[in-house]
């Protein structure tokens, strides 16, 4: 009888040890915070940050990954930067009327997408607005601006408006032609987000599936963060003088989505006690005056 009891006791204790071991592993697994790699750098006049959750099953050659990322950034810069005189877009902006330039497929894709959005927004978004931006900044095609914006005369605005309009953009395959004297393009409003998508595709091709990309307010995420939860992104309160991350308006949960935030509370100018946004309305040629300080848009990319 004693032997039988000892046998049952041994079996019970063995099962209890197994159960405790399982619960211990479960607790450790649930509370484990995985390590991450963060890649930082500069891109298109702003900073970028890419957070990658490490995966033991993937070769995490961070040096190689950063080289690939910087290569994408440099290629886009060579194609679409209005700050580089020898970029494709700058060469187009300097061309005479009726001249044609062959551009890269990436730049062509951005132009086509820009024309699409211009039509969809009834020209509220228009990459041909660059001459008007230069007029307000009293700048030149080589981006040599004065430090202070200054409202132009109504007559100057009227004259420059003849150069504006996405319907004046002529793109045949990879051949971009200038149809109007003084016509110039600026894709900065869309190129940054497009660049985020290009880097996103590159990281996916490297086998990564848990990361966050942020370039100057343009964000895209996939998978879970290091805590195994959905990514949480803070939106700054749109107050003049509020530094990034100091005072949050809201925290947004992103699940395999993208988010873009733009505001005029950090980038604006004042003239005669009036505040103007850095954004010029391509419909009428005037810098925007609005009570809307910040806008965030969520989408699949």
C-alpha positions in Angstrom: 0.0 0.0 0.0 2.8 2.4 0.9 4.6 1.6 -2.4 1.4 2.3 -4.3 0.9 5.7 -2.5 4.6 6.6 -3.2 4.1 5.7 -6.8 1.1 7.9 -7.2 2.8 10.7 -5.3 5.8 10.5 -7.6 3.6 10.7 -10.7 1.7 13.7 -9.2 4.9 15.6 -8.3 6.4 14.9 -11.7 3.3 16.3 -13.4 3.3 19.3 -11.1 6.9 20.0 -12.0 6.1 19.7 -15.7 3.2 22.1 -15.3 5.2 24.6 -13.3 8.0 24.4 -15.9 5.5 25.0 -18.7 3.9 28.0 -16.8 7.4 29.4 -16.2 8.3 29.2 -19.9 4.9 30.7 -20.8 5.5 33.7 -18.4 9.0 34.3 -19.7 7.8 34.0 -23.3 4.9 36.5 -22.8 7.0 39.0 -20.9 10.1 38.8 -23.1 10.9 42.1 -24.9 12.9 41.4 -28.0 15.9 43.4 -29.0 15.8 45.9 -31.9 18.2 47.6 -34.3 17.8 51.3 -35.1 19.2 52.7 -38.3 19.5 56.5 -38.5 20.6 59.0 -41.1 19.7 62.0 -43.2 17.4 62.0 -46.2 16.1 64.8 -48.4 16.8 67.6 -45.9 15.4 65.8 -42.9 16.3 62.9 -40.7 15.2 59.3 -40.9 14.9 56.5 -38.3 14.2 52.8 -39.0 13.5 50.4 -36.2 13.9 46.7 -37.0 12.9 44.0 -34.5 15.6 41.3 -34.6 14.8 37.9 -35.9 17.1 35.0 -35.1 16.0 33.2 -38.3 17.1 36.1 -40.5 20.7 37.3 -41.3 20.6 40.8 -39.7 23.5 42.4 -41.5 22.7 45.9 -40.4 25.7 47.5 -42.2 24.6 45.9 -45.5 21.0 46.9 -44.9 22.0 50.6 -44.2 24.0 50.6 -47.4 21.0 49.5 -49.3 18.8 52.1 -47.6 21.2 55.0 -48.3 21.5 53.8 -51.9 17.7 54.2 -52.4 17.8 57.7 -50.7 20.7 58.8 -52.9 19.1 57.5 -56.1 15.9 59.4 -55.3 18.0 62.5 -54.5 19.7 62.3 -57.9 16.3 62.1 -59.6 14.0 64.4 -57.7 15.9 66.9 -55.6 15.3 70.5 -56.5 18.4 71.3 -54.3 20.8 69.6 -56.7 21.4 71.4 -60.0 22.3 68.2 -61.8 19.3 66.2 -60.6 16.8 65.1 -63.3 14.1 67.4 -62.0 16.5 70.4 -61.9 17.7 69.7 -65.4 14.1 69.8 -66.5 13.4 73.0 -64.6 16.3 74.7 -66.4 15.3 73.5 -69.9 13.9 75.8 -72.5 10.4 75.3 -73.8 9.8 72.3 -76.2 13.0 70.6 -74.9 12.8 66.9 -73.9 14.6 65.0 -71.2 14.7 61.2 -70.6 14.1 60.5 -67.0 14.3 57.4 -64.7 11.4 55.1 -64.3 11.1 56.0 -60.6 10.8 59.7 -61.4 8.3 58.9 -64.1 6.2 56.9 -61.7 6.1 59.8 -59.2 5.1 62.2 -61.9 2.3 59.9 -63.0 1.1 59.5 -59.5 1.2 63.2 -59.0 -0.9 63.9 -62.0 -3.4 61.3 -60.7 -3.7 63.0 -57.3 -3.9 66.4 -59.0 -7.0 65.3 -60.9 -8.5 63.6 -57.9 -8.1 66.8 -55.8 -9.1 69.2 -58.5 -5.6 70.6 -58.5 -5.3 71.2 -54.8 -2.2 69.1 -55.2 -0.1 70.1 -58.1 3.7 69.5 -58.6 3.8 72.3 -61.2 3.4 74.9 -58.4 7.2 75.4 -58.1 7.4 78.8 -59.9 4.8 80.2 -57.5 6.8 78.9 -54.5 9.9 80.6 -55.9 7.9 83.8 -56.3 6.8 83.9 -52.7 10.3 83.0 -51.5 11.9 85.5 -53.9 14.1 82.6 -54.9 15.8 81.2 -58.0 15.7 77.8 -59.7 19.0 77.0 -57.9 17.1 77.2 -54.6 18.9 80.4 -53.4 16.2 81.8 -51.3 16.0 84.9 -49.1 15.6 84.1 -45.4 12.2 85.8 -45.2 9.2 85.1 -47.4 7.4 88.1 -48.8 4.0 88.3 -50.4 4.3 89.1 -54.2 2.1 91.6 -56.0 -1.2 90.5 -57.3 0.1 91.2 -60.8 3.1 88.9 -60.3 0.9 86.1 -59.0 -1.4 86.5 -62.1 1.6 86.3 -64.4 3.1 83.2 -62.7 -0.2 81.4 -62.7 0.1 80.9 -66.5 2.9 78.4 -65.8 0.9 76.3 -63.3 -1.3 73.3 -64.0 -0.8 69.5 -64.1 -2.5 69.5 -67.5 0.6 71.2 -68.9 2.9 68.3 -67.9 3.8 66.1 -70.9 5.2 62.7 -70.0 5.5 60.1 -72.8 6.9 57.0 -71.4 10.2 58.2 -69.9 10.4 61.4 -72.1 9.4 64.5 -70.1 8.9 67.7 -72.2 8.4 71.3 -71.3 5.3 72.8 -72.8 5.3 76.3 -71.2 8.0 78.8 -70.8 9.1 78.9 -67.2 7.4 75.6 -66.3 9.0 74.0 -63.3 8.2 70.9 -61.1 8.7 70.2 -57.4 7.8 66.7 -56.2 8.9 67.2 -52.6 5.4 66.8 -51.3 5.1 63.3 -52.7 8.7 62.0 -53.1 9.3 61.5 -49.4 6.3 59.2 -49.0 7.2 57.4 -52.2 10.7 56.9 -50.9 9.4 55.4 -47.7 7.5 52.9 -49.8 10.7 52.1 -51.7 12.6 51.4 -48.5 9.7 49.4 -47.2 9.9 47.1 -50.3 13.6 46.8 -50.0 13.4 45.7 -46.3 10.7 43.1 -47.2 13.0 41.8 -49.9 15.7 41.3 -47.2 13.2 39.0 -45.4 12.3 41.5 -42.7 8.7 41.6 -41.5 8.7 43.6 -38.3 9.9 47.2 -38.6 9.0 50.9 -38.6 10.2 53.5 -41.1 10.0 57.2 -40.3 11.3 60.0 -42.6 10.3 63.5 -41.7 6.8 62.7 -40.5 6.2 60.0 -43.1 5.7 56.6 -41.4 5.1 53.0 -42.4 5.0 49.9 -40.2 4.6 46.2 -40.5 4.4 43.4 -38.0 4.6 43.9 -34.2 7.0 46.0 -32.2 9.6 44.7 -29.8 7.0 44.0 -27.1 4.9 41.9 -29.6 2.3 44.6 -29.8 1.0 46.9 -32.6 3.2 50.0 -33.2 2.1 53.2 -31.5 3.0 56.5 -33.1 2.7 59.9 -31.3 1.3 63.0 -33.0 2.8 66.3 -31.6 0.4 68.9 -30.3 0.4 71.6 -33.1 1.6 74.5 -30.9 4.3 77.0 -32.0 7.5 76.2 -30.2 6.6 72.6 -29.4 9.6 70.4 -30.1 9.1 66.9 -31.5 8.0 64.5 -28.8 7.6 67.2 -26.1 3.9 67.4 -25.9 1.6 64.8 -27.6 -1.8 65.5 -29.0 -2.6 61.8 -29.6 -1.1 58.3 -29.9 -2.2 56.4 -32.9 -2.0 52.6 -33.2 -0.7 51.4 -36.6 -1.2 47.9 -37.9 0.6 47.3 -41.2 -0.3 50.8 -42.3 1.3 54.2 -43.2 0.7 57.6 -41.7 1.7 61.1 -43.0 1.6 64.2 -40.9 2.0 67.8 -42.1 1.6 71.0 -40.2 2.2 74.8 -40.5 3.0 75.5 -36.9 6.7 74.9 -37.3 7.1 76.1 -40.9 5.5 79.4 -41.5 6.3 83.1 -42.0 4.8 86.4 -40.8 4.3 89.6 -42.8 2.5 92.7 -41.5 1.3 90.8 -38.5 -0.3 88.1 -40.7 0.8 84.5 -40.5 1.2 82.5 -43.8 1.7 78.8 -44.3 4.7 77.5 -46.2 2.2 75.9 -48.5 1.2 77.7 -51.7 -2.3 77.0 -53.1 -1.8 76.0 -56.7 -5.4 77.0 -57.5 -4.9 80.7 -56.9 -1.1 81.2 -56.3 -1.4 82.5 -52.7 0.2 81.2 -49.6 -2.4 79.5 -47.5 -3.9 81.1 -44.4 -5.8 78.5 -42.4 -6.9 77.7 -38.9 -5.9 74.1 -39.5 -2.5 73.6 -37.8 -1.8 69.9 -38.5 -3.3 67.0 -40.5 -2.5 63.3 -40.2 -3.6 60.9 -42.9 -3.6 57.0 -42.5 -3.5 54.6 -45.4 -2.2 51.3 -46.7 1.0 53.0 -48.0 
